[in-house]
Amino acid sequence: FSQRGAAKSVAVAGPVSVPSRSILVACTAMVLVARRCLSCAAVLLCSAFALASTAAAAAADGKEAGLSAKAAEKGRRLNQWWHPKPTWTWTSTTTGSWTYTSTKTTTSSTKTATTSTSTTKTTTSSTKTSSTSTQSSTTSTTKTRTSTTKTATTSTTSTSSATTTTTTTRTVTSTTTITTTSTTGPHVFGGELTKSTFKGWLSIWRSKYDFGLWKAGIPDPWESMLPKAMKGVKPRIVASMGGVASGVVTEGMGYGIMIEGFLAAKGSKKALDAGLGLTKSWAGMVQGPGDLGLTSPFGGGSNYNDSATKVESWPYGISAVEWSHEDLVSAGVAAWKFPIKTDEIQSYMGSASDGDQDALLGMIYLAGALEYPDDFVDMTMRTLISFASADLGFPDLYRTLPNGKKMFVPKLGSMWGGLLPPGGKYKTKQEPWCYSPGYFAPAHLRSFRDFAKRYWKKSFNDYMPKHLDGGKLSTLEELLEAFDSAVVAGYNILYYSSCPSGTVSNWVGVEAPCEHNDTLHCPGVPWRFTPWVGAHGGKCSQSGTDFGSYGADASRAAWRIAMDYVLFREESTSVTIYDRDGHPDHSAHFGARSYLNRIVIQYKTHATCDGGVPGACMKWSPSPYELAHAFDKKYHPPALNCSGVPFAPESWWAGFMAYPTFTAFVAPYDEIGAAQMTYWMDTFSSICDFKLVNLTDYAAGPKPMGKICLDSYFEASQAVISTLIMADNLVPMPGQEKDSPADKVTVLREQGEELDSVLPASRETWQWHLTGAGVFSAGLQALVAFTAIGGIAVLLVKRRTSHPAYAQMGLHELRNHVLQPEEESALGSARDLA
């Protein structure tokens, strides 16, 4: 009966774990041998024997693993509804340094493949258990019996009873059991060290906040015209320093609103207050300065009437909606930099799409944290419409592929970039046909689409910009199409402007001219010549970073794509890639996960230490130089340059270059288990030591110690956003349906497989070894089992109508009964319910 189980001769104190598959084979044999005389009692007896034996095996294995029903239930409850996540068991000792203790107990068993935790007594300062399956000091990841899973086990050979404890620099006992029906796999996140590091960077980031909108040269917006939640809130700004971004810039304001929005959606009152204060200042920035004689709302327009509010005025599109059905202040996108100096006004005008989209995403999450009050939704929806028009070119600035699909290309702001023509009425203010892959934010665009679809009101149609040909108002359907098409266009441009290592160009070309400059939409393929501007190898750049080089503007692509994988896992892996002529390229497979895996492979292959092993990196020095080998050009790693990134990159040693790459590890990579991916993120998080940092008042304590730990504005912004993602702080849009059919299927499947996850992860009797003999044996058993099931079903059906109980109910006469229409309908409904 026991097959492999008997061959193993496992000596245990308690009932022998007989594989349930073997029991099924035995029952099947009974059915086949005694099929004609088999009674219901025999069937029930056989089934009871199988269930009892399986339960006994599970109980024995549960005892070996030291698990209780209470712990298993706790692990189940920790699973989030919106997609299955790994569950972990952490036993941490914090001694002021990063320590790792591996405890391994061997027993008298021979060649076992168990991964259960022994009951060896160890001393730790804190213990946290939240899993349904425990493995001791292993790094295997077990996905339990799904159609798209892999099982990785580690065999242990032992012949004596002994306990060995090895202490290095961190104490961790980690287990991962993932149950999922997804073909893409749930995202991974860092451990306690990563979460602690995020808190440190958040403290640094919040130290950049300051009270007083007057410091940006802007008066406070009128209280009576604000949404209720913003009334009485102190306006806050993000003070940036260094480079072209010194002052108060929409980039920093956008980062702040987005970060606080995500944290507010998770229930943080402090984050909600900070986010509302920043949003109040954003509303003032849209209005513009009040004492310089500038037009209001200033938005992303020029300094003349209607520039920001009329789609037909230059620059093309509306950047603000100045009126509201709720009698609220103007809403939209703002000029990119404050305080504005009138003698240099040309250098301050126009929005910047990167900051605009981050601010808008944060507003949507703040609206969710407030449970979507009408006035706040109205303000946010007008901001969304303004962003789509000013920064995407909605509704008329697009190209059409040969299959008829519209392609909106995100501009770099209200006045330049993207598909704006080099001449004519709506000519670009700066270099034409320019685009930055680092601005591409697919998760943002999908969130805008979903927010508009879910919370749209008929009255919002009045805010929509008009089409230039005839003045007809654009529609919600067109708006949703624009967001979706911008995602497809962005991924295609990223495909043609990135390398196998994951490096991306700061600036690339998207030249696709129409016959006349005043024509805003026509057939064309924006990525036809990417990364070059046109067929003759033209270039473009801005912000002090180089064309065709991996630098400060391009580095943000990694965390923006990581957000897409975390929040839109399925959509982000099913992107259509087109060739240079605009036809679908079915040989190209590209999306969020495939792009992020490029970065993971680069680290795994070319770093000189394995970050997936705790303590393996930075053993001899606090410097992460071993990790730098993957991307630092002085070590000459391969694939930093390619046709999509033709020029040398900036140094990995800048925090704004290194930290975004760390977020790539949230996307599963088949060659590295989930536990190792978590260790990689913890390894990256250990680069900076935050033990002495004051997490509530950064200025009151010392700075973090480490080699890539600068606390300046831009370095801190990239570190805090990256660790925000790695620490699992991204949640779906608040209010998103929790009971969609796909989610229900996943939850039910997960609950149905809980018993399997309680069993030892590497028990070979539960694994299907795909050798030739294994496939044949498994197939034979499956064939016999299905034959038995069919036989039982036929037998029961034949006997059912002759059973006295059925005869009393008149069911034997049903075969000759002609169904009436209402009876047929009722039976149909019953079948559907079944």
Buried (B, 14 or more C-beta within 10 A) or exposed (E): EBBBBEEBEBEBEEBBBBBBBBBBBBBBEBBEEEEEEBEEEBBEEBEEEBEEBBEBBBBBBBBBBBBEEEBBEBBBEEBEBBBBBBBBBBBBBBEEEBBBBBBBBBBEBEEBBBBBBBEEEBEEEEEEBBBBBBBBBBBBBBBBBBEEBEBBBBEBEBEEEEEEEEEBBBBBBBBBBBBBBBEBBBBBBBBBBBBBBBBBBBBBBBBBBBEEBEBBBBBBBEEEBBBEBBEEBBBBBBBBEEEBBEBBBBBBBBBBBBBBBBBBBBEBEEBBBBBBBBBBBBBBBBBBBBEBEBBBBBBBBBBEEBBBBBBBBBBBBBBBBBBBBBEBBBBBBBBBBBBBEEEEBEEBBBBBBBBBBBBBBBBBBBBBBBEBBEBBBBBBBBBBBBBBBBBBBBBBBBBBBEEEBBBBBBBBBBBBBBBBBEEBEBBBBBBBBBBBBBBBBBBBBBBBBBBBEEBBEEEBEEBBBBBBEEEEEBEBEBBBBBBBBBBBBBBBBBBBBBBEBBBBBBBBBBBBBBEEBEEBBBEBBBBBBBBBBBEEEBBBBBBEBBBBBBBBBBBBBBBBBBBBBBBBBEBBBEBBBBBEEBEBBEEBEBBBBBBBBBBBBBBBEBBEBBBBBBBBBBEEEEBBBBBBBBBBBEBEBEBBBBEBBBBEBBEBBBBBBBBBBBBBBBBBBEEBBBBBBBBBBBBBBBBBBBEEBBBEEBEEBEBBBBBBBBBBBBBBBBBBBBBBBBBBBBBBBBBBEEEEEEBEEBBEBBEEBBBBBBBBBBBBBBBEEEEEEEEEBBEEBEEBBEEBEEBBEEBEEEEEBEBEEBEEEEBBEEEEEEEEEEEEEEEEEEEEEE
